[in-house]
Amino acid sequence: PRTGEFHGSDDFHFGHGTATLIETAPGAWTVRFESFSVRNGPDLFVYVSPDPAGYSDAVIELGPLKATDGSFNMDLPAGVVPTDAASVVIWCKQFAVQFAVAALEG
């Protein structure tokens, strides 16, 4: 598994907790959020990005953020292998603003 600690993009857009990218079965991948917290915002989505700094044009979309606080899982689309995964990103689609990012290591 690859794991990273969330940090916010600035003082307003905070993020805390860990993200772990786990292969749950052959070819099936999940991002596990633990002790997670992020500032609530409109239209927040989760992405796996090849850029450790966050959002890029080559992200994998996991869907709308399930919760702004807590521990939960979000699955990658079936058949998608995150070979270039370098970060997990919380992104506001409506305003194209990065809220938080966790650079993955391991």
Buried (B, 14 or more C-beta within 10 A) or exposed (E): EBBBBBEBBEEEBBBBBBBBBEEEEEEBBBBBBEEBBBBEBEEBBBBBBBBBEBBBEEBBBBEEBBEBEEEEBBEBEEEBEBEEBBBBBBBBEEEEBBBBBBBBEE
